[in-house]
Amino acid sequence: MEHERLRILLIGNGGREHALAWKISQSPRLEKLYIIPGNGGTSKIPKAENISYLKSDKFLDLLVFARESKVNLVVVGPEAPLVAGIEDTFRCAGIRCFGPTKAAAQMEGSKTFSKDFMARHKIPTARYRNFSDYAEARQHLEEVDYEVVLKVTGLAAGKGVVIPSTKGEAQNTLQKMMVDKQFGSAGDEVVIEEYLTGQELSFLSFVDGYTVKSLVPAQDHKQIFDNDQGPNTGGMGCYAPTPIAHDKLIKEVHQTILQPTVDGMRAERIPFKGLLFTGIMVTKDGPKVLEYNTRFGDPETQTLLPLMEGDLVEVLLACTDGYLDTVDVKCKPGSSVTVVAAAAGYPGAYTNGETITIDTEPSETEGNYIFHAGTSIASGTLKTAGGRVIAATATAPDLKTALSKAYNTISTIHFQGMHYRKDIAHRALSSETHTNQNSTNLTYASSGVSISAGNALISHITPLVATTARPGATSLLGGFGGLFNPAAAGHHPDSPILVSGMDGVGTKLKIAQALNKHDTIGIDLVAMCANDVAVMGAE
């Protein structure tokens, strides 16, 4: 039997969509791929064409284009069109659409709905209460005896979740959400839930209403700075698989969370078809749901699709047409790492239009990839056009090799103000260190330094330290250096800016003890500090 040739419409313009377009383009069934609106990377994919003049929220315009272009499968990247009902529009017009219905997309579009759903179906999650009344929410915050997380119920571009470190900060955040409308109508209702501790996992699962098949669990990095410092972002990097996601845990997540979720939605007459992206916290009491997303994750997609074996298009069709149980969803052995490069100022205000240069195009046959996100092509020149601009992904037989390759690739990309995290997969490396602590390798952990404990302390004392900040002082709590501008503190206007650096002795003492040579520890410390102040611009 001859398979149907496919003309596919992909909605979106981020790194996730570039990775989806890259994988879709490999399908032997693909005849033509349209991307609305696409980006500077998707424009170079074989059989693909960016349609930049159409908007992803103009469903009727999209439908007219799809009919004129003989599209027979629509794939939706971002969450907003799904929550607004794009799947219903195409399905009612007789065109397949990979993604949930408007009703099913409430699982991401309304956090109050999803928390109540979990409670109804006894799916493990944090303790919580939903509030639409500001006074009641304030009172609840005063009464709870545990740390909390505040979430606006609606979509907020990944920024509607706040983890306050004090009750005062929690009350201020609540006021911004519900009274000041920092997130608009998304803050009409809020969820106040218990803060869970542990390690997070991202499960990306294909679903056809009945069957659930997942890719290997991944772990992303939300905060903008190294050591999980600074404000949350859409995601600054990712790696997979993760050391903590052993077979027993994966089976438990499927049995206690993923399958009950899909069964529960069908029981409530809102069957889920599409990609269910479940955020999991692995706590001391077992895995619990942090949140549901009803689309591919970003940057998880850029990490996982290079590991995925087989034809993605066949899996998408199996979900839309209801025969997922007959197809395989597999990932090849090895590791994958993604490092995201962002524009200066992100996740705050940033500028577009900076020229991007790439020294050499990566070799995909060697497991090196570049996925564009906030990029565009103007007069033949690649420019920045977003906060998260571009990402490097690498696959390899092991995590350390994949990390090295990904950072080598990101170093070939250049634009003004570019910045990226230097510690992607640090939790996995820390776990590996702990597992091998009896080996001869020298590490922070084996030297008596707990990175996780230090990060936890920093997150608790940051608001207190901020109250003692001195004018002219610039540093990141938990960092190893800082700047001081005496002029800003009221001293002579021509005073030079002072740069400081500091370093620890833990690992250096281990080396000294191993070599029975202690007289160079001071030299090493001074050299490290000198190097740190030099790279901060000191003269």
Secondary structure as GFF3:
##gff-version 3
##sequence-region A 1 539
A	DSSP	beta_strand	6	12	.	.	.	ID=ss1
A	DSSP	alpha_helix	15	24	.	.	.	ID=ss2
A	DSSP	beta_strand	30	37	.	.	.	ID=ss3
A	DSSP	three_ten_helix	42	44	.	.	.	ID=ss4
A	DSSP	beta_strand	48	50	.	.	.	ID=ss5
A	DSSP	alpha_helix	59	68	.	.	.	ID=ss6
A	DSSP	beta_strand	73	76	.	.	.	ID=ss7
A	DSSP	alpha_helix	79	84	.	.	.	ID=ss8
A	DSSP	alpha_helix	86	92	.	.	.	ID=ss9
A	DSSP	beta_strand	97	98	.	.	.	ID=ss10
A	DSSP	alpha_helix	106	109	.	.	.	ID=ss11
A	DSSP	alpha_helix	111	120	.	.	.	ID=ss12
A	DSSP	beta_strand	128	131	.	.	.	ID=ss13
A	DSSP	alpha_helix	134	143	.	.	.	ID=ss14
A	DSSP	beta_strand	148	152	.	.	.	ID=ss15
A	DSSP	beta_strand	161	162	.	.	.	ID=ss16
A	DSSP	alpha_helix	167	178	.	.	.	ID=ss17
A	DSSP	three_ten_helix	184	187	.	.	.	ID=ss18
A	DSSP	beta_strand	190	194	.	.	.	ID=ss19
A	DSSP	beta_strand	199	208	.	.	.	ID=ss20
A	DSSP	beta_strand	212	214	.	.	.	ID=ss21
A	DSSP	beta_strand	219	220	.	.	.	ID=ss22
A	DSSP	beta_strand	223	225	.	.	.	ID=ss23
A	DSSP	three_ten_helix	226	228	.	.	.	ID=ss24
A	DSSP	beta_strand	229	232	.	.	.	ID=ss25
A	DSSP	beta_strand	237	240	.	.	.	ID=ss26
A	DSSP	alpha_helix	247	253	.	.	.	ID=ss27
A	DSSP	pi_helix	254	258	.	.	.	ID=ss28
A	DSSP	alpha_helix	259	267	.	.	.	ID=ss29
A	DSSP	beta_strand	273	283	.	.	.	ID=ss30
A	DSSP	beta_strand	286	293	.	.	.	ID=ss31
A	DSSP	alpha_helix	300	304	.	.	.	ID=ss32
A	DSSP	alpha_helix	312	321	.	.	.	ID=ss33
A	DSSP	three_ten_helix	324	326	.	.	.	ID=ss34
A	DSSP	beta_strand	335	342	.	.	.	ID=ss35
A	DSSP	beta_strand	357	358	.	.	.	ID=ss36
A	DSSP	three_ten_helix	364	366	.	.	.	ID=ss37
A	DSSP	beta_strand	368	372	.	.	.	ID=ss38
A	DSSP	beta_strand	375	378	.	.	.	ID=ss39
A	DSSP	beta_strand	381	384	.	.	.	ID=ss40
A	DSSP	beta_strand	388	396	.	.	.	ID=ss41
A	DSSP	alpha_helix	399	410	.	.	.	ID=ss42
A	DSSP	beta_strand	413	414	.	.	.	ID=ss43
A	DSSP	alpha_helix	426	435	.	.	.	ID=ss44
A	DSSP	three_ten_helix	445	447	.	.	.	ID=ss45
A	DSSP	alpha_helix	451	466	.	.	.	ID=ss46
A	DSSP	beta_strand	473	475	.	.	.	ID=ss47
A	DSSP	beta_strand	481	484	.	.	.	ID=ss48
A	DSSP	three_ten_helix	486	489	.	.	.	ID=ss49
A	DSSP	beta_strand	498	501	.	.	.	ID=ss50
A	DSSP	alpha_helix	506	515	.	.	.	ID=ss51
A	DSSP	alpha_helix	521	535	.	.	.	ID=ss52
###
